[in-house]
Amino acid sequence: MANATGAQAPARAQAAEQARGAALSVPPEELEQVYLALSSVALHQGAHARAEQWLQRIAPARHDAAVVLQQAKVLAAQGRPRQAVELVRALPRAGSLQRRRRLLALSELLGALHEPAQAYAVLRSGMGVWGHDPDYAYETAMAAQQAGRPAQMLAGLRRIVKQHPEYQPALNALGYSLADQGRDLDQARRLVEHALRLSPGNPFVLDSLGWVEFRSGHPARAQRLLEQAYAGREDPEIGAHLAEVLWRRGQRERATELLRGCWKAAPQDHGVLDAMHRLGLKF
């Protein structure tokens, strides 16, 4: 399942490069969002100094949790993980909203530092307060997945769907996860189709439905859906799914080149690496 809740790095890069050219026309009160996006692009490209320079253009009075998190990611990329964590831990936590933002930022940073178990533990610590919030509960469930706790992820997603039956991200994630595990494929299809009705044409949901079809033994249907999804968003994980289907259908040259491109764009993406492993490919 491609992650639709957080912008993927290639998508951020494309959006921010467009923002670079339009920055002069942006109202001053919105400039920090442009600078934040440009910093994210620079960091993704490995230009740590430039990432820091974009952040320095944001006035200290405008340093909210998003800016502090980006500063911490730059520190981490520069080989200063301890300072990065300390920076986020120092975020204000006087009010409930501040505490929530702090936990979410800290969890995201720990995930970026390849500490998924700690990232999950951080979000779990806030479930007693914010577990009723579908956004917070969803992030916690996804953190469980990254921490290698699939049972907790599924339980969390089922709870969200029960309490918030129109919450599209959880419907999509639960349907995809069931299909990926080869479980309850009929239920998986119903969940993802519901998600698609709530968000027609959403590439990430089309990706999930394509994967349901693939796991259900319908590769031709899967290819049509995944081609549509990848045309709508050239996300590496969507591309990896499409490559697997193409491989299964005998289009191995195209599958190899597509997966190679996805790997170049996101060499650490778990979906891409899993597809390479299943197909026995190394680049």
Kinemage of the C-alpha trace (Angstrom):
@kinemage 1
@onewidth
@group {chain A} dominant
@subgroup {mainchain}
@vectorlist {calphas} color= white
{ca met a 1} P 0.000 0.000 0.000
{ca ala a 2} L 1.481 3.301 -1.020
{ca asn a 3} L 1.240 5.791 1.810
{ca ala a 4} L -1.315 8.421 0.938
{ca thr a 5} L -1.360 10.282 4.235
{ca gly a 6} L 2.080 11.663 4.008
{ca ala a 7} L 3.383 13.076 0.748
{ca gln a 8} L 5.899 10.754 -0.826
{ca ala a 9} L 9.370 12.191 -1.373
{ca pro a 10} L 9.140 12.321 -5.191
{ca ala a 11} L 5.779 14.052 -4.967
{ca arg a 12} L 7.159 16.538 -2.433
{ca ala a 13} L 10.105 17.181 -4.697
{ca gln a 14} L 7.915 17.892 -7.712
{ca ala a 15} L 5.605 20.183 -5.759
{ca ala a 16} L 8.419 22.064 -4.143
{ca glu a 17} L 10.327 22.573 -7.373
{ca gln a 18} L 7.174 24.157 -8.753
{ca ala a 19} L 6.964 26.257 -5.598
{ca arg a 20} L 10.523 27.491 -6.112
{ca gly a 21} L 9.533 29.246 -9.317
{ca ala a 22} L 6.376 30.674 -7.802
{ca ala a 23} L 7.862 31.766 -4.465
{ca leu a 24} L 7.931 35.458 -5.335
{ca ser a 25} L 4.165 35.490 -5.880
{ca val a 26} L 3.377 33.822 -2.546
{ca pro a 27} L 1.972 36.053 0.219
{ca pro a 28} L 4.556 36.630 2.984
{ca glu a 29} L 2.484 34.772 5.563
{ca glu a 30} L 2.629 31.655 3.389
{ca leu a 31} L 6.314 31.806 2.495
{ca glu a 32} L 7.341 29.549 5.371
{ca gln a 33} L 5.414 26.687 3.750
{ca val a 34} L 7.336 27.227 0.511
{ca tyr a 35} L 10.658 27.340 2.361
{ca leu a 36} L 9.726 24.238 4.318
{ca ala a 37} L 8.902 22.363 1.112
{ca leu a 38} L 12.118 23.495 -0.564
{ca ser a 39} L 14.102 22.374 2.468
{ca ser a 40} L 12.449 18.969 2.220
{ca val a 41} L 13.446 18.725 -1.447
{ca ala a 42} L 17.045 19.671 -0.693
{ca leu a 43} L 17.227 17.126 2.119
{ca his a 44} L 15.816 14.412 -0.139
{ca gln a 45} L 18.522 15.278 -2.677
{ca gly a 46} L 21.242 15.020 -0.029
{ca ala a 47} L 21.948 18.775 -0.063
{ca his a 48} L 22.000 19.193 3.712
{ca ala a 49} L 23.484 22.693 3.746
{ca arg a 50} L 20.901 23.967 1.290
{ca ala a 51} L 18.124 22.344 3.319
{ca glu a 52} L 19.336 24.237 6.359
{ca gln a 53} L 19.593 27.499 4.429
{ca trp a 54} L 15.951 27.314 3.333
{ca leu a 55} L 14.896 26.826 6.949
{ca gln a 56} L 16.947 29.833 8.041
{ca arg a 57} L 14.659 32.018 5.939
{ca ile a 58} L 11.736 31.210 8.241
{ca ala a 59} L 11.397 33.721 11.062
{ca pro a 60} L 11.943 32.172 14.534
{ca ala a 61} L 8.466 33.322 15.545
{ca arg a 62} L 7.047 31.028 12.838
{ca his a 63} L 8.870 27.890 14.033
{ca asp a 64} L 5.968 25.540 14.637
{ca ala a 65} L 6.210 21.758 15.084
{ca ala a 66} L 6.578 21.179 11.320
{ca val a 67} L 9.558 23.522 11.071
{ca val a 68} L 11.221 22.071 14.170
{ca leu a 69} L 10.730 18.559 12.803
{ca gln a 70} L 12.385 19.533 9.533
{ca gln a 71} L 15.269 21.121 11.457
{ca ala a 72} L 15.634 17.856 13.361
{ca lys a 73} L 15.654 15.826 10.151
{ca val a 74} L 18.462 18.014 8.831
{ca leu a 75} L 20.433 17.465 12.040
{ca ala a 76} L 19.886 13.728 11.778
{ca ala a 77} L 21.047 13.706 8.157
{ca gln a 78} L 24.170 15.565 9.272
{ca gly a 79} L 24.972 12.763 11.694
{ca arg a 80} L 23.629 14.428 14.829
{ca pro a 81} L 20.697 12.203 15.843
{ca arg a 82} L 20.925 12.974 19.568
{ca gln a 83} L 20.614 16.717 18.972
{ca ala a 84} L 17.749 16.033 16.569
{ca val a 85} L 15.764 14.107 19.173
{ca glu a 86} L 16.499 16.693 21.868
{ca leu a 87} L 15.249 19.452 19.576
{ca val a 88} L 11.884 17.750 19.052
{ca arg a 89} L 11.562 16.721 22.693
{ca ala a 90} L 11.904 20.403 23.592
{ca leu a 91} L 8.755 21.343 21.646
{ca pro a 92} L 6.093 23.052 23.793
{ca arg a 93} L 3.631 20.746 25.526
{ca ala a 94} L 1.569 23.058 27.711
{ca gly a 95} L -1.715 22.340 25.922
{ca ser a 96} L -3.309 19.181 24.576
{ca leu a 97} L -2.777 20.175 20.936
{ca gln a 98} L 0.882 20.976 21.581
{ca arg a 99} L 1.431 17.609 23.268
{ca arg a 100} L -0.247 15.815 20.385
{ca arg a 101} L 1.873 17.596 17.778
{ca arg a 102} L 5.006 16.885 19.800
{ca leu a 103} L 4.306 13.144 19.943
{ca leu a 104} L 3.539 12.975 16.227
{ca ala a 105} L 6.715 14.895 15.370
{ca leu a 106} L 8.855 12.778 17.685
{ca ser a 107} L 7.449 9.559 16.248
{ca glu a 108} L 8.081 10.715 12.677
{ca leu a 109} L 11.659 11.645 13.543
{ca leu a 110} L 12.321 8.304 15.239
{ca gly a 111} L 10.951 6.566 12.166
{ca ala a 112} L 13.340 8.572 9.999
{ca leu a 113} L 16.144 7.505 12.347
{ca his a 114} L 15.221 3.846 11.748
{ca glu a 115} L 13.858 3.366 15.258
{ca pro a 116} L 10.375 2.024 14.416
{ca ala a 117} L 9.780 0.359 17.780
{ca gln a 118} L 10.442 3.613 19.605
{ca ala a 119} L 8.312 5.538 17.109
{ca tyr a 120} L 5.399 3.195 17.780
{ca ala a 121} L 5.888 3.372 21.559
{ca val a 122} L 5.745 7.175 21.432
{ca leu a 123} L 2.379 7.184 19.671
{ca arg a 124} L 0.987 4.398 21.833
{ca ser a 125} L 1.688 6.555 24.876
{ca gly a 126} L -0.888 9.058 23.633
{ca met a 127} L -3.658 6.640 22.661
{ca gly a 128} L -5.392 7.008 26.021
{ca val a 129} L -5.867 10.701 25.295
{ca trp a 130} L -6.204 10.885 21.497
{ca gly a 131} L -7.221 7.337 20.555
{ca his a 132} L -10.697 8.596 19.610
{ca asp a 133} L -9.135 10.827 16.938
{ca pro a 134} L -9.032 8.788 13.709
{ca asp a 135} L -5.992 10.664 12.382
{ca tyr a 136} L -3.950 9.961 15.512
{ca ala a 137} L -5.174 6.363 15.752
{ca tyr a 138} L -4.342 5.808 12.078
{ca glu a 139} L -0.788 7.104 12.500
{ca thr a 140} L -0.406 4.783 15.480
{ca ala a 141} L -1.618 1.783 13.479
{ca met a 142} L 0.796 2.595 10.654
{ca ala a 143} L 3.610 2.929 13.194
{ca ala a 144} L 2.740 -0.554 14.458
{ca gln a 145} L 3.189 -1.852 10.923
{ca gln a 146} L 6.612 -0.242 10.626
{ca ala a 147} L 7.554 -1.704 14.005
{ca gly a 148} L 6.773 -5.217 12.767
{ca arg a 149} L 3.550 -5.540 14.770
{ca pro a 150} L 1.008 -6.571 12.104
{ca ala a 151} L -1.562 -7.864 14.605
{ca gln a 152} L -1.594 -4.528 16.417
{ca met a 153} L -1.832 -2.696 13.101
{ca leu a 154} L -4.850 -4.731 11.986
{ca ala a 155} L -6.524 -4.361 15.381
{ca gly a 156} L -6.001 -0.610 15.269
{ca leu a 157} L -7.367 -0.286 11.748
{ca arg a 158} L -10.406 -2.431 12.561
{ca arg a 159} L -11.130 -0.238 15.574
{ca ile a 160} L -10.960 2.921 13.453
{ca val a 161} L -13.251 1.459 10.779
{ca lys a 162} L -15.748 0.406 13.440
{ca gln a 163} L -15.769 3.823 15.120
{ca his a 164} L -15.391 5.904 11.927
{ca pro a 165} L -16.852 3.853 9.044
{ca glu a 166} L -16.311 6.655 6.523
{ca tyr a 167} L -12.623 7.205 7.340
{ca gln a 168} L -11.074 6.501 3.958
{ca pro a 169} L -7.380 6.009 4.926
{ca ala a 170} L -8.226 3.226 7.384
{ca leu a 171} L -10.611 1.524 4.951
{ca asn a 172} L -7.909 1.560 2.305
{ca ala a 173} L -5.114 0.428 4.616
{ca leu a 174} L -7.144 -2.386 6.157
{ca gly a 175} L -8.315 -3.680 2.787
{ca tyr a 176} L -4.806 -3.567 1.360
{ca ser a 177} L -3.280 -5.245 4.410
{ca leu a 178} L -5.778 -8.096 4.367
{ca ala a 179} L -5.116 -8.676 0.673
{ca asp a 180} L -1.357 -8.477 1.117
{ca gln a 181} L -1.596 -11.217 3.744
{ca gly a 182} L -3.922 -13.268 1.526
{ca arg a 183} L -6.712 -13.065 4.117
{ca asp a 184} L -10.426 -12.309 3.739
{ca leu a 185} L -10.077 -11.207 0.122
{ca asp a 186} L -13.800 -10.551 -0.291
{ca gln a 187} L -13.788 -8.277 2.743
{ca ala a 188} L -10.605 -6.622 1.483
{ca arg a 189} L -12.322 -5.810 -1.823
{ca arg a 190} L -15.392 -4.379 -0.072
{ca leu a 191} L -13.244 -2.161 2.137
{ca val a 192} L -11.149 -0.803 -0.724
{ca glu a 193} L -14.139 -0.292 -3.001
{ca his a 194} L -15.784 1.691 -0.188
{ca ala a 195} L -12.623 3.768 0.116
{ca leu a 196} L -12.686 4.378 -3.645
{ca arg a 197} L -16.299 5.572 -3.498
{ca leu a 198} L -15.227 8.071 -0.848
{ca ser a 199} L -12.215 9.186 -2.905
{ca pro a 200} L -12.904 8.502 -6.610
{ca gly a 201} L -9.815 8.209 -8.765
{ca asn a 202} L -7.420 8.312 -5.804
{ca pro a 203} L -4.210 6.676 -7.116
{ca phe a 204} L -3.351 5.161 -3.739
{ca val a 205} L -6.761 3.510 -3.435
{ca leu a 206} L -6.617 2.321 -7.045
{ca asp a 207} L -3.243 0.818 -6.164
{ca ser a 208} L -4.812 -1.064 -3.257
{ca leu a 209} L -7.688 -2.323 -5.405
{ca gly a 210} L -5.208 -3.455 -8.042
{ca trp a 211} L -3.311 -5.358 -5.375
{ca val a 212} L -6.544 -6.973 -4.154
{ca glu a 213} L -7.226 -8.152 -7.707
{ca phe a 214} L -3.690 -9.451 -8.074
{ca arg a 215} L -3.890 -11.412 -4.823
{ca ser a 216} L -7.295 -12.709 -5.900
{ca gly a 217} L -5.820 -14.218 -9.066
{ca his a 218} L -6.978 -11.592 -11.577
{ca pro a 219} L -3.729 -10.172 -13.031
{ca ala a 220} L -5.369 -8.562 -16.088
{ca arg a 221} L -7.756 -6.560 -13.897
{ca ala a 222} L -4.887 -5.766 -11.571
{ca gln a 223} L -2.775 -4.396 -14.415
{ca arg a 224} L -5.558 -2.090 -15.646
{ca leu a 225} L -6.050 -0.640 -12.166
{ca leu a 226} L -2.344 -0.282 -11.448
{ca glu a 227} L -1.663 1.342 -14.825
{ca gln a 228} L -4.356 3.875 -13.964
{ca ala a 229} L -2.938 4.408 -10.476
{ca tyr a 230} L 0.632 4.888 -11.722
{ca ala a 231} L -0.525 7.286 -14.433
{ca gly a 232} L -2.153 9.359 -11.701
{ca arg a 233} L 0.837 9.286 -9.343
{ca glu a 234} L 4.290 7.950 -10.196
{ca asp a 235} L 4.821 6.687 -6.674
{ca pro a 236} L 7.609 4.087 -6.328
{ca glu a 237} L 5.473 1.607 -4.397
{ca ile a 238} L 2.652 1.799 -6.945
{ca gly a 239} L 5.260 1.250 -9.639
{ca ala a 240} L 6.637 -1.748 -7.753
{ca his a 241} L 3.175 -3.308 -7.602
{ca leu a 242} L 2.694 -2.727 -11.313
{ca ala a 243} L 6.103 -4.254 -12.022
{ca glu a 244} L 5.148 -7.441 -10.164
{ca val a 245} L 1.948 -7.761 -12.138
{ca leu a 246} L 3.762 -7.137 -15.424
{ca trp a 247} L 6.303 -9.798 -14.477
{ca arg a 248} L 3.555 -12.281 -13.710
{ca arg a 249} L 1.961 -11.547 -17.095
{ca gly a 250} L 5.189 -12.233 -18.956
{ca gln a 251} L 6.192 -8.594 -19.614
{ca arg a 252} L 9.506 -9.062 -17.839
{ca glu a 253} L 11.599 -6.503 -19.710
{ca arg a 254} L 9.156 -3.691 -18.956
{ca ala a 255} L 8.745 -4.934 -15.382
{ca thr a 256} L 12.515 -4.886 -14.812
{ca glu a 257} L 12.975 -1.387 -16.198
{ca leu a 258} L 10.014 -0.048 -14.236
{ca leu a 259} L 11.249 -1.569 -10.992
{ca arg a 260} L 14.768 -0.298 -11.660
{ca gly a 261} L 13.390 3.222 -12.008
{ca cys a 262} L 11.390 2.874 -8.797
{ca trp a 263} L 14.493 1.664 -6.960
{ca lys a 264} L 16.540 4.612 -8.230
{ca ala a 265} L 13.833 7.019 -7.064
{ca ala a 266} L 13.419 5.380 -3.640
{ca pro a 267} L 16.237 2.918 -2.872
{ca gln a 268} L 15.067 2.383 0.722
{ca asp a 269} L 11.358 1.951 0.026
{ca his a 270} L 10.161 -1.284 1.630
{ca gly a 271} L 7.592 -1.940 -1.097
{ca val a 272} L 10.231 -1.609 -3.811
{ca leu a 273} L 12.723 -3.781 -1.940
{ca asp a 274} L 10.087 -6.439 -1.262
{ca ala a 275} L 9.180 -6.559 -4.952
{ca met a 276} L 12.852 -6.895 -5.918
{ca his a 277} L 13.224 -9.760 -3.445
{ca arg a 278} L 10.142 -11.601 -4.686
{ca leu a 279} L 11.228 -11.258 -8.316
{ca gly a 280} L 14.859 -12.116 -7.571
{ca leu a 281} L 16.147 -8.825 -8.987
{ca lys a 282} L 19.147 -6.781 -7.860
{ca phe a 283} L 20.188 -3.396 -9.212
